[in-house]
């Protein structure tokens, strides 16, 4: 196992820059997830760590070694790809053992390693089968096994679950997290799925357009997103944003006036630090609750018209139309909302976030 250090790492393709001088320290044994939309540079960053892409600038260390010029096989890391990359004509045993093809271990030692990896991954009863006889989740475990058998310093995962159905993705998320807990290995995992990031990572790295926006523990990013992009990207459904403007009397909602009520005392002192009077008021759907008769203490109240209600079993998400847009709010599963109904929702002071509209940065 080893730490991984990215110091001002740059990747260019001709005149185009894909990764803009990023800095990242991944501790030994840490599970770090790189997350962001397609084209944000996360897979390119992973491939530079693996040695599959050259580094245009900066320094990359694995442990204490600078590996910028090292070939992939010299870095002692293992990569698991989206498409499994296992050989259809080989058995599970042969596929897992292929990672030891160039090692100097004896046949008995190789077989012992394959048997041990098969046991850890629950593949012992499948070792003589070929990939065609396996499910998607089992094939992905074979790909992980081929990486594990080499006992690498770190594991790199490049969107390994995107080809699986929803049920298998959930199962494989659990298995990969349990594997990390069992082995204590350093893992760098790339995904565009924030649910995968939230459920597996020790720390999440949010990337956009080749830059790192924020690094932190999952709930840190969820509760205190550093900017509007992170606020919307982390969390499902995404955070609601209401346009507002600072004035001498407090915060005005323009076209929303009369449909949005913000208690003046709820405004945080740091809000005046915004670089412009234009502010985005952010509230997560999970923090908007139905406003019932006699409710007191709400810092923000929204009055709107129901567009659609989405039952999710344990809860219902209500899409509420306001004069200048819409928001999503959470209601109890037993609540009944029909399109066209008038509905009101409230949020508490501590659940509201304020962003500068010009810089998109969190200000309070």
C-alpha positions as CSV (number, residue, x, y, z in Angstrom):
1,X,0.0,0.0,0.0
2,X,1.1,3.6,-0.6
3,X,0.1,7.2,-0.6
4,X,-0.5,9.0,-3.9
5,X,0.5,12.7,-4.3
6,X,-0.5,14.9,-7.2
7,X,1.5,18.2,-7.2
8,X,0.3,20.7,-9.8
9,X,-0.5,18.0,-12.3
10,X,-1.3,19.2,-15.9
11,X,-2.4,17.4,-19.0
12,X,-2.5,19.0,-22.4
13,X,-3.5,17.7,-25.8
14,X,-2.0,20.2,-28.2
15,X,-3.4,23.6,-27.5
16,X,-6.2,22.1,-25.3
17,X,-5.7,21.7,-21.5
18,X,-7.7,18.8,-20.0
19,X,-6.3,19.0,-16.4
20,X,-5.2,22.4,-15.0
21,X,-2.5,22.0,-12.4
22,X,-4.4,20.0,-9.7
23,X,-3.1,19.3,-6.2
24,X,-4.3,16.2,-4.3
25,X,-2.9,14.1,-1.4
26,X,-4.3,10.6,-1.1
27,X,-3.3,8.9,2.2
28,X,-2.1,5.3,2.5
29,X,-5.2,3.1,2.8
30,X,-7.7,5.9,1.9
31,X,-10.7,5.4,-0.4
32,X,-10.9,8.5,-2.6
33,X,-13.6,9.0,-5.3
34,X,-13.1,11.5,-8.2
35,X,-16.5,12.6,-9.3
36,X,-17.9,15.1,-11.9
37,X,-19.7,15.3,-15.2
38,X,-18.3,13.7,-18.4
39,X,-15.3,15.6,-19.7
40,X,-14.3,17.0,-16.3
41,X,-10.8,15.3,-16.3
42,X,-11.4,12.6,-13.7
43,X,-10.6,9.7,-16.0
44,X,-7.7,11.5,-17.5
45,X,-6.3,12.1,-14.0
46,X,-6.8,8.4,-13.1
47,X,-5.0,7.3,-16.3
48,X,-2.1,9.6,-15.5
49,X,-1.8,7.9,-12.1
50,X,-1.8,4.5,-13.8
51,X,0.8,5.6,-16.4
52,X,-1.6,5.1,-19.3
53,X,-1.4,8.9,-20.1
54,X,1.7,11.0,-20.0
55,X,1.9,13.9,-17.6
56,X,2.4,17.3,-19.3
57,X,3.4,19.1,-16.1
58,X,3.8,18.7,-12.3
59,X,4.9,15.8,-10.2
60,X,3.2,12.5,-9.4
61,X,4.4,10.4,-6.5
62,X,3.3,6.9,-5.4
63,X,4.7,6.4,-1.9
64,X,8.1,8.2,-1.9
65,X,8.8,7.6,-5.6
66,X,8.4,10.1,-8.4
67,X,6.7,8.0,-11.1
68,X,6.3,10.6,-13.9
69,X,8.5,8.7,-16.3
70,X,7.8,5.1,-15.1
71,X,6.0,2.6,-17.2
72,X,2.6,1.3,-15.8
73,X,4.1,-2.1,-14.8
74,X,6.8,-0.4,-12.8
75,X,4.3,1.5,-10.6
76,X,2.9,-1.6,-8.9
77,X,-0.7,-0.5,-9.1
78,X,-3.8,-2.3,-10.5
79,X,-6.6,-0.8,-12.6
80,X,-10.1,-2.1,-13.0
81,X,-12.0,-0.9,-16.1
82,X,-15.6,-0.3,-17.0
83,X,-15.7,-3.2,-19.5
84,X,-14.2,-5.9,-17.2
85,X,-11.4,-6.7,-19.7
86,X,-11.4,-10.4,-18.9
87,X,-10.6,-13.1,-21.4
88,X,-13.7,-15.1,-22.6
89,X,-11.7,-18.2,-23.6
90,X,-10.2,-18.6,-20.1
91,X,-11.7,-19.9,-16.9
92,X,-12.2,-17.7,-13.9
93,X,-9.1,-19.3,-12.3
94,X,-7.0,-18.5,-15.4
95,X,-8.3,-15.0,-15.7
96,X,-7.5,-14.2,-12.0
97,X,-4.1,-15.9,-12.3
98,X,-3.2,-14.0,-15.5
99,X,-2.1,-11.1,-13.3
100,X,0.7,-13.3,-12.1
101,X,1.8,-14.4,-15.6
102,X,5.2,-12.6,-15.5
103,X,5.8,-13.2,-11.8
104,X,8.6,-15.5,-10.5
105,X,6.2,-17.4,-8.2
106,X,6.0,-21.2,-8.5
107,X,2.9,-22.7,-9.9
108,X,1.8,-23.8,-6.4
109,X,2.3,-20.3,-5.0
110,X,0.2,-18.8,-7.9
111,X,-2.5,-21.3,-7.4
112,X,-2.6,-20.5,-3.7
113,X,-3.0,-16.8,-4.4
114,X,-5.8,-17.4,-6.9
115,X,-7.6,-19.7,-4.4
116,X,-7.3,-17.1,-1.7
117,X,-8.6,-14.2,-3.9
118,X,-11.4,-16.5,-5.0
119,X,-12.3,-17.1,-1.4
120,X,-12.3,-13.4,-0.5
121,X,-14.5,-12.5,-3.5
122,X,-16.9,-15.4,-3.2
123,X,-15.8,-17.0,-6.4
124,X,-14.4,-20.3,-5.2
125,X,-17.2,-22.3,-6.6
126,X,-16.9,-20.6,-10.0
127,X,-13.1,-20.9,-10.6
128,X,-13.6,-23.5,-13.4
129,X,-16.3,-21.6,-15.3
130,X,-15.8,-19.3,-18.2
131,X,-17.0,-15.7,-18.3
132,X,-20.0,-16.5,-20.5
133,X,-21.5,-18.5,-17.6
134,X,-21.2,-15.6,-15.2
135,X,-23.5,-12.7,-14.3
136,X,-22.3,-9.1,-14.8
137,X,-21.5,-8.7,-11.1
138,X,-19.5,-12.0,-11.1
139,X,-17.5,-10.8,-14.1
140,X,-16.7,-7.6,-12.4
141,X,-15.5,-9.5,-9.3
142,X,-13.2,-11.6,-11.6
143,X,-11.7,-8.3,-12.9
144,X,-11.2,-7.1,-9.4
145,X,-9.6,-10.5,-8.5
146,X,-7.1,-10.2,-11.3
147,X,-6.1,-6.9,-9.9
148,X,-6.0,-8.2,-6.3
149,X,-3.9,-11.2,-7.0
150,X,-0.8,-9.1,-7.7
151,X,-0.9,-7.5,-4.3
152,X,-0.6,-3.9,-5.7
153,X,0.2,-0.7,-3.8
154,X,-3.1,0.8,-4.9
155,X,-6.2,0.0,-6.8
156,X,-7.6,2.3,-9.5
157,X,-11.3,1.9,-10.6
158,X,-12.5,3.6,-13.8
159,X,-16.4,3.7,-13.6
160,X,-16.5,-0.1,-13.0
161,X,-20.2,-0.2,-12.2
162,X,-21.7,1.8,-15.0
163,X,-22.5,-1.3,-17.1
164,X,-24.5,-3.0,-14.3
165,X,-28.2,-2.7,-13.6
166,X,-29.4,-0.8,-10.5
167,X,-29.6,-3.8,-8.2
168,X,-26.2,-5.1,-9.2
169,X,-24.6,-1.6,-8.8
170,X,-25.9,-1.5,-5.2
171,X,-24.6,-4.9,-4.5
172,X,-21.1,-4.2,-6.0
173,X,-20.9,-0.9,-4.1
174,X,-21.3,-2.8,-0.9
175,X,-18.8,-5.5,-2.0
176,X,-16.1,-3.0,-3.0
177,X,-16.5,-1.1,0.2
178,X,-16.3,-4.3,2.3
179,X,-13.2,-5.3,0.3
180,X,-11.5,-2.0,1.1
181,X,-12.3,-2.5,4.8
182,X,-10.9,-6.0,4.7
183,X,-7.7,-5.2,2.8
184,X,-7.0,-1.6,3.9
185,X,-5.8,-0.8,0.4
186,X,-5.4,2.6,-1.2
187,X,-8.3,3.0,-3.7
188,X,-8.9,5.8,-6.3
189,X,-12.4,5.4,-7.8
190,X,-13.8,7.4,-10.7
191,X,-17.5,7.8,-11.3
192,X,-20.0,10.4,-12.5
193,X,-22.6,8.9,-10.1
194,X,-22.7,11.0,-6.9
195,X,-24.6,8.2,-5.1
196,X,-21.6,5.9,-5.6
197,X,-19.3,8.7,-4.4
198,X,-21.4,9.4,-1.3
199,X,-21.9,5.8,-0.3
200,X,-18.3,4.5,-0.7
201,X,-15.7,7.3,-0.3
202,X,-13.7,8.4,2.7
203,X,-13.2,11.6,0.8
204,X,-14.8,12.9,-2.4
205,X,-13.0,15.1,-5.0
206,X,-15.4,17.1,-7.1
207,X,-14.0,18.1,-10.5
208,X,-15.2,20.4,-13.2
209,X,-13.5,21.4,-16.5
210,X,-10.1,19.9,-15.4
211,X,-10.0,21.6,-12.0
212,X,-10.7,20.5,-8.4
213,X,-13.6,22.5,-6.9
214,X,-13.8,20.8,-3.5
215,X,-12.3,17.9,-1.5
216,X,-13.9,16.6,1.6
217,X,-15.8,13.8,3.4
218,X,-19.2,13.0,1.9
219,X,-21.3,14.7,4.5
220,X,-19.0,17.7,4.5
221,X,-19.7,18.3,0.8
222,X,-23.4,17.6,1.3
223,X,-23.8,20.0,4.2
224,X,-21.2,22.7,3.3
225,X,-20.7,22.8,-0.5
226,X,-18.1,25.3,-1.4
227,X,-19.9,26.5,-4.6
228,X,-23.1,26.2,-6.5
229,X,-21.9,23.5,-8.8
230,X,-20.9,21.2,-5.9
231,X,-24.2,22.0,-4.2
232,X,-26.2,20.8,-7.2
233,X,-23.9,17.9,-8.1
234,X,-23.8,16.3,-4.6
235,X,-27.2,15.2,-3.3
236,X,-30.3,13.7,-5.0
237,X,-32.5,15.5,-5.9
238,X,-30.2,18.4,-6.4
239,X,-30.2,21.5,-4.2
240,X,-32.9,24.1,-5.0
241,X,-31.6,27.6,-5.9
242,X,-33.7,30.7,-5.5
243,X,-32.6,34.0,-7.0
244,X,-32.6,36.9,-4.6
245,X,-31.0,40.3,-4.1
246,X,-29.4,42.1,-1.1
247,X,-30.9,45.4,-0.2
248,X,-30.9,47.8,2.8
249,X,-34.0,46.0,4.2
250,X,-32.5,42.5,3.9
251,X,-33.0,40.0,1.0
252,X,-35.6,40.5,-1.7
253,X,-36.9,37.8,-4.1
254,X,-38.2,40.0,-6.9
255,X,-40.7,38.1,-8.9
256,X,-41.0,35.6,-6.1
257,X,-42.2,38.3,-3.6
258,X,-45.4,37.2,-2.1
259,X,-44.6,33.5,-2.8
260,X,-41.4,33.4,-0.8
261,X,-41.1,34.7,2.7
262,X,-37.8,34.9,4.5
263,X,-37.7,36.0,8.1
264,X,-35.2,39.0,8.3
265,X,-33.7,37.7,11.5
266,X,-32.7,34.5,9.7
267,X,-30.1,36.3,7.5
268,X,-26.6,35.2,8.6
269,X,-24.0,38.0,9.3
270,X,-21.6,36.7,6.7
271,X,-24.1,37.3,3.8
272,X,-22.8,40.9,3.4
273,X,-19.5,39.5,2.2
274,X,-21.0,38.7,-1.2
275,X,-19.2,40.5,-4.0
276,X,-22.4,41.6,-5.6
277,X,-26.0,42.1,-4.3
278,X,-27.2,39.1,-6.4
279,X,-27.5,36.0,-4.2
280,X,-28.7,32.4,-4.7
281,X,-30.5,30.9,-1.7
282,X,-29.9,27.2,-1.6
283,X,-32.2,24.7,0.1
284,X,-32.0,20.9,-0.2
285,X,-35.4,19.2,-1.0
286,X,-34.9,17.1,2.1
287,X,-34.9,20.3,4.2
288,X,-38.2,21.6,2.9
289,X,-41.1,20.2,5.0
290,X,-44.8,20.8,4.6
291,X,-46.0,24.0,6.3
292,X,-48.9,22.9,8.6
293,X,-51.4,25.1,10.3
294,X,-49.9,26.6,13.4
295,X,-46.3,25.9,12.4
296,X,-43.9,28.4,13.9
297,X,-40.2,29.0,13.8
298,X,-39.7,28.6,10.1
299,X,-37.0,30.8,8.5
300,X,-38.1,30.4,4.9
301,X,-41.6,29.7,3.6
302,X,-42.5,28.9,0.0
303,X,-46.0,29.0,-1.4
304,X,-46.6,27.4,-4.8
305,X,-48.6,25.1,-7.0
306,X,-48.0,21.4,-7.3
307,X,-46.8,20.3,-10.7
308,X,-46.2,16.7,-10.0
309,X,-45.6,14.4,-7.0
310,X,-43.1,11.5,-7.1
311,X,-43.7,8.7,-4.5
312,X,-40.4,7.1,-3.5
313,X,-41.8,4.5,-1.0
314,X,-40.6,6.0,2.3
315,X,-41.1,9.6,1.1
316,X,-42.7,11.7,-1.7
317,X,-40.9,14.5,-3.6
318,X,-43.2,17.3,-4.6
319,X,-42.3,19.6,-7.6
320,X,-43.6,23.0,-6.7
321,X,-44.0,25.8,-9.3
322,X,-43.2,29.3,-8.2
323,X,-43.6,32.5,-10.4
324,X,-40.0,32.4,-11.5
325,X,-39.2,28.7,-11.5
326,X,-39.7,25.6,-9.5
327,X,-38.4,23.8,-6.4
328,X,-38.5,20.2,-5.1
329,X,-39.6,19.5,-1.6
330,X,-39.9,16.3,0.5
331,X,-43.2,15.2,2.1
332,X,-44.2,12.1,4.1
333,X,-45.0,9.0,2.0
334,X,-48.7,9.1,3.1
335,X,-49.1,12.7,1.9
336,X,-51.4,13.2,-1.1
337,X,-50.7,15.9,-3.6
338,X,-52.4,16.4,-7.0
339,X,-51.3,18.6,-9.9
340,X,-52.7,22.1,-9.4
341,X,-53.0,21.9,-5.6
342,X,-51.7,24.9,-3.6
343,X,-49.0,23.8,-1.2
344,X,-46.7,25.5,1.2
345,X,-43.3,24.3,2.5
346,X,-40.9,25.6,5.1
347,X,-37.1,25.5,5.8
348,X,-35.2,26.1,9.1
349,X,-32.5,28.7,9.4
350,X,-29.6,26.1,9.7
351,X,-30.6,24.3,6.5
352,X,-30.3,27.4,4.2
353,X,-27.1,28.2,2.2
354,X,-26.3,31.4,0.5
355,X,-24.1,31.7,-2.7
356,X,-22.7,34.7,-4.5
357,X,-24.3,34.7,-7.9
358,X,-21.3,36.3,-9.6
359,X,-18.6,34.0,-8.2
360,X,-20.9,31.0,-7.4
361,X,-19.0,30.6,-4.1
362,X,-20.6,29.9,-0.8
363,X,-20.8,33.0,1.3
364,X,-22.9,31.9,4.3
